[in-house]
């Protein structure tokens, strides 16, 4: 109930830029860096979500500071160029700071130290100091008002798996958990393709309108739907005989319709297979 409420609250306050900073290259960078630093699974998703939330807030602040530019189009272009440059110049530093903060939140033995982070940044030819690294962490914390310990889709997946087991759903628990993590990674890395397929499937039209795309944003950011879709897909791959039962249970627990769960699984499986095979 707490997770569902948190999810609904997030969706009700969704900024229109949601998802801008979850493009494949950024997510892949964070995942690879998390692997390099031996972080646990929750930390990598936490880092992606932290960076997304911070960058959107920072973008809003920079745009507010920019104000209403006088002097016509030339002045506006110059001002937007300045905003873009400010974001681009510190982007990798902010990304590393978000991974650092996520490593501290996970209470993992491999917490990323300043020395480790600096060494990595230096390997990319950046010349930041420890002071600048600390200030970057504080910038993320201050911008998010220290509200950084939010639930990730993995928390939704794991809680739903626990409820399924408690309710007597006949699924292989450990293999399904591992499969769900792989599928969650896949969904993060191919996010745009999966949700593009899901939108076209849901509206039964290959050319969605701008309004349909805009309204679909709440679907793309719905952690509960993502978790349910991942579990359903994992159940279909590992235990097709129990798949319908799993979908019924997931529908009963979350209220998400069986049709929506089926469409999400279809979209994920289509991109795993790599073709339009039925």
HUVEN-V694928 format. One line per field, one symbol per residue. ss: DSSP state (a for helix, b for strand, c for the rest). burial: # if it has 16 or more other C-alpha atoms within 10 Angstrom, else .. Layout:
ss->???
burial->???
//
This chain:
ss->caaaaaaaaaaacccccccccccaaaaaaaaaaaaaccccaaaaaaaaaaaaaaaaaaaaaaaaaacccccaaaaaaaaaaaaaaaaaaaaaaaaaaaaaaaaaaccccccccaaaaaaaaaaccccccaaaaaaaaaaaaaacccccccccaaaaaaaaaaaaaaccccccaaaaaaaaaaaaaaaaacaaaaaaaaaaaaaccccccaaaaaacaaaaccaaaaaaaaaaaaaaaacaaaaaaaaaaaaaaacccaaaaaaaaaaaaaaaaccccc
burial->..#...##..#......##.##...###.##.##..####.##################..#................#...#...#....###############....##.#..##..#...........#..######.##...#..########.##..#....#.#....##.###.##########.#######................##.#################..#...#########....#.#.############.......
//
